[in-house]
Amino acid sequence: MISDEQRHFVESIRDFCARECTPEKLTELTDGFKDPHNHDMAAKMAELGWYGLCIPEEYGGSDGSFLDASLFLEETTRGQAPIGAYAVTLICVGALNRFGTEEQKRDLLGRVAAGGTLAIAMSEPEAGSDVASLKTAAVRDNGEWVVNGSKMWCSFAHKASHVLIVCRSERTENKHEGMSMILVPAGTDGFTITPIDTLGGEDTNELHLNDVRVPEDALLGTAGRGWTQLMAGLNNERVILASTALGLAQRAFDDALEYAKERRQFGRPVGTFQALQHKFAEMATDLARTRLLVREVARMTDENPDRMLPQEASMAKLAATELAKRCALDGLQIMGGYGYATEYPMERHLRGAVVTTIYGGTSEIQKNIIAKTLGL
């Protein structure tokens, strides 16, 4: 499924994480695991060319494939590398590659290749799964866009140099028409970012845009075509989220397996009890088949980036995120009280896994999409 070169790439990431992401270093880099993204760690990986995956060489990238990026996301998540903002940044990279102007690509893709962060804001207080009902508005005024509205659950906006705001630029009868995507730099007058405390730590935000003014060339792509542009990136987004969830599932499995081999009860390791052996056998099988699914959808995306894969991408996202939650929950059960204690990482894995079945389209939405592709 993957080439020898890609296999060596995965091994390099694994070695890097084993060396640079020890529990002691992570405690320092993440402020006691509260902050899932560290700019210095991102910069280190950028120096190795890893942050430039999916970015053409002419913009400072390494011109890797989407499958390469999927492998990177899985392995860095498994290795607990504190670069949580990379996933959403990669979603923005895909949009820039497809719709960005030459100036936007040179500026923003160059920033990312050097370790920078971008974010995208879609959800609103009254528009979550139904993104097309968003109300944040943008109007042209004297050579500028003026943006007003509120956004919710914007992952890593507080780390980003620019936030891609999905907004309504035209009033139409069809709610899927008249949307646009506008890039707003951090620190712009009237643009405020407020962190939201969550189970997973400091990773998401509420945004307020009060008469925020940006130049007309801040528009990404075509005015009024925002919905179509969003749909064009769904394959990438769902595979990106599936890859990170798969890495988290593997991490939870690895930690539980290590514990089961070392923890002794009734005179022998708990992993020798059949009840736990069966749990591990089921998890290992689910990990193997989900990995094949995620990598296959990434490969299909590389073969034809313009091809829509609603069924396959939704299956990958559904399978990987539900697996992450299940592996973390089973891992906690296997570890008992130690899994529940904050001294050990399993409870943190569970907190991180739960949200994967919510963001980027809930599991229920993914099932709706899959059912629709079956003609139901």
N, C-alpha and C positions, 0 to 999 in steps of 0.2 A: 504493500500500500504506500509506503514512503521509501524514498531513495536512500542509498548509503550516505549521501551528503546530508540529507535531512536527519538521518539517524545520528550522525556525528554532531549536528547542530543541537539536537535534543540533549545529547550527552554533555555538550559544552555548557548549556544552560543549567543542567542538573549540577555539574561541578561548580559552576559559579554560585548557585544558590546555597549549596552545601558549605561553601567557603564564606560567603558574604551575608548569609541570612540565618546565622545561628540564633538560638533563643536570646542570648545575651545582646547581640547586635540589634536584633529586631526590637527588643524592649526599648533600646535607646532611639532607634530610627523612627519608631511609631508612637513615641510618647506612651509607653505602656500599652501598646496595641490599640490605642484610640484613633490614631491617624493612619489610614491604610495607604497613603501615598507620600513618598519621600522624594523630593526633587533631586537630591544628591544621588540617590540610587538610580533614578531615571537617567541622570547625566552619565553615570558610569556605563549603563547599558547602551546609551547612545554612542559613546566612544567606541564600543564594539560593533557598531552598525546595526544593532538589534532594534533600535527605535525607528529605523528608517525602512523597516519592512513595509511593502506595498507603496513605497514612495519612489518615484523614478530617480535615477542617479543625477539627472540634471537639476533636481531640486534638493540635492544633498542626501538622498536616500540610498538604500542598498538594492532596490528593485527586486525584492523578494516576492514570492507568490502569496496568494491568500492562504494556501495550505501552510506555508511557512509561518505566517502570522498566527494561524490556529494552533500550530505546534508550540509556538512561543507563549501564547496565552495559557495553554494548558500547563506547560511545564513551569512557568513562573508562578502560577497560582498554586500548583502542587508544592513548589519550593518556598512558598510564602513570601516571595519577593514583594516589598511594599511599593508596588507601582499600580495601585488600584485604578488610577485614572487612565491607564493606557487603553483599556477596553473602549471607553466612551470616546477617547481621542481617536482611536482607529475607526470608529463609526464616522466621525467627522472627516477623517482622511479620505474615506471612500466617497463621501459627498463632494469633497474638493476635487478629487481625481475626475469625477464624472462631470461636475458642473462649474468648477472654479475657473476664473479668468487666469491669464498668465501671471498677472501681478499677485493675485490671491494665492496662487500655488507657490510662487517664489517666496513670498513672505511666510505664509502659514505652514506649508509643508516643510519649509526650511527650519522653522521653529520646532516642529515636532521631531524632525530628524536629529536635532540637537538635544532632545530630551524634554521638549515643551509639552504643554497640555492644552487641549481644546475640549469644549463641552457643548452639548446640544440640549435645548429646552423645548420640550413638547407639551408635557402634561400641565394642566391648570387646576385650580381648586374645583372646578365643575366639569373638567374634561380630562379624564384619565384614559380608560380603554377606548372611549369615544373621542379620539384626538381631533377628529374633524369638527367637533363642536367648540373648538377653542375660540376665545374672544379677544385675546391680545391683538391689538390693531396697529397697523403701520400705514401712514399716509405720506405722500410726497409733499414737500413744502420748500420752495425756494432752493432746489438743488440738493435737498437732504431728505432722508427718511425720518419721520417722527414716530416713535414707538411708545405705546401706552398699554399697560396691562400687568398681569401677575402670572408667574409660573411656579409650579410645585415640583418637588422631587427631581431637581436638576443635579445629577451626579457630578461631583467634583468641579462645579462652577467656581468654587472658591480657590481652586488651584489653577484655573485656566487663564490664558492670556486673552482669549476670545470665546464668547458663547454664541452659538448659532441659534437664533430665536426663530421658532416657527410661529408665524403670525398671519393675521387676515389683512390683506392689502386691498381687497375688493369685496363689495357686498353682492352676493349672488344667491339665487334661489337654491342652487345645489351647494350644500355645505362642503363638498369635496373640491369645489372650485374657488378660485380667488385667494388661495393661500400663498405665502411667500416665505423665503428663508433669508434672514438678515443677520450678518455678523456684527456683534456688538463687542468692542474691546472692554476688558475689565477696567474699572475706574472712570468710565464715561459718566458725565454729569447726569443725575437722575436715575442711575442704574445701581440698585442696592442688592446685595447678596446676603441672605440670613441663613446660617446653618440650622439644620433640623436635627435634634438629638434622636438617634435611632438605636435599636439593638446592636447594629453593626458598627457603630462608632460615628466618626465625623466624615461622612461621605456624600451627603445630599443636602440640598438647599432649597429655600424659597426665594424667588426673584421678584423684584418690583421694578417696573419701568415707568417712570414718570416724565413724560415729554423728553424721552431720550432721543438725541439727535445724532445721526451718523450720516456720512456721505452717501450719495446714491450708489456709488460703486461698492458699498457694503453688501449689496444684494448678491446672494449666491444663486446662480442660474437665472431663470426667467421669472419675472413678476407674475403672480397668479398661478404658477405651476408647481407650487410647493408640495401639494399632495402627491402628484406624480413623481416628483423628485424623492419624496420620502419612500414611496413604494419601491422605487428603483434600488433602494439600499437595504430593503428588508432581509434579503438573503444574507448579506454581510452582517447586519446587526444580530440576527438570530444565531448565526454560526459563532460570532464573537462571544455572545453570552453563553452559548452552549459550551464553548471551549473552556471558558473560565470556570463554569460549573463542573465540568468534567475534571478539571485539575483539582478543584476543591473536594470532589467526591473521592478522588484518588488519595488525597492527603488524609482525609478522615479514615479511609480504609487502611492506609499505611500505619497511621498512629494506633488504630485499634488492633491491628495485627501484631505490631511490636509489643503492645501491652499484653495481649493474649498469650504470647510466647514466654513472657517474663513473669507474669503474675501467677502465683501458686496458691491453690486452695485444695484442701483435702489431700495434700501430699503430692500434687502434680500441677503442671501448668494448666490454666483454665482453657487454653486453646485445644487441649486434648479431649474436652467434653464434646460429644457429638452435636449437642444443640448449638454450640458456638461454631463448630466446624461447618455445619450446614449454612449458618448465616454467612460465613466467609466465602463458602463455595458459591452461594447465590450472588453475593456482591461482586465477586471476581468475574463471574460470568456476565453480569449486567454491565460492568465496567468495560469488558472486552467488546461486547456488541455495540454499546453506545459509542465507544471510541471509533469503531469502524463506521458507524453512521455519520458521526460528526466529520470525520476526515473525508468521507465520500462526498458529502454536500460541499465541503470546502473545495475539493478537487473539481466537482461539477461547476462550481462558481468560477474557478480558474479557467476551465475549458471555454465557458461562454459567460462573461461577466454581465451581459445584458439579458440573459435568460432568467425568467422569473421561476422560482422554485418554492411556491407557497407550501406545498405538501411536505417536501423533504426538509426545508428549513424549519418549519414549525415542528415536525417530528423530532428533529435534532434538539431544538430548544426545549421541548416538552420532556424528552427522554433524559437529557443531561441534567436539567434543573431538578426534576423530581428524584433522580438518582442521587444528586448531591444531598438533598434533604434526607433521603432514606439512609444513605451511608453514615451521615453525621448522627442521625437519631439512633441507628443501630450501634454505631460506635460508642455513643454515650451509654446505651443500655449495657453493652459489653463491659465497659469500664466501671459501671456502677457509680458509686459515690465519687470516685476519682474523675469520672467523666463530667460530673456535675460541678466539680470544684473549679474555680477560676485559676487555680495554680497550674492546671493542665489545659492544653489547647482545644480539647474536644468540644467544650461548651461554646467556645468562640467559633469553631467550625459550624456548629449548628446555627448560631445566630447569623453567620454569613450565608448559610445555605438557604434559610427560610425565604429570604427576600428574592432569591433568584427565580422563584416560581411566580413572582409578582411583577418585577420590573421587565420592561421590554415586551410587554404582552403577557398577561397572566396565563397560567396553565389552562384555564378554562377558555380563554381566547384562542390559544393554540389548538385546542380540541375543536372549537368551532370552525377554525380555518381548515383543519384536516378533514372534518366531516363534510364541509362544503366542496372540497376537491373530490370527494367520493360521490358527489351528486346528491347529497342529502340536504 
